[in-house]
């Protein structure tokens, strides 16, 4: 599997979210480096779970749409004496 990589801007935004969480929920401050290390840990260890869930959800949507398309194609079929 290809490694999940984030741009510097994405990393900075996520680090800020971690710092906000620590401050608001835990009443603690966390520096940039520890916050980035935590973000990278979660990206490496937990990221694949979230990534796979996204793939499963996308696959379910595609399957539903394919079923709808199949039904739409069958609805176009005209009656003949030929039986499949």
C-alpha positions, 0 to 999 in steps of 0.5 A: 500500500502506498504510504499516506503523505500530507503536505506541509500545510496539511501537517501544520493544520493537523498539528494545530487541531491536536494542540487545540484539542489538548488545550480545550479538552485536556487543559494542557499545552503541547508543543509543535514537535510532540503534536506532529509526532502524535499526528504522524503516529496516528497517521501511520497506525490508525490512518489505514483503518480510516482509509480502508473505511473510506474505500468500503464506503466508496465501494458501497456507493458505487455498487448502489449506483451500478445497481441503479444503472443496471435497473435503468438499462433493463427498463429500456428493454423492449418486449420481444418473443425472445426469452433469455 
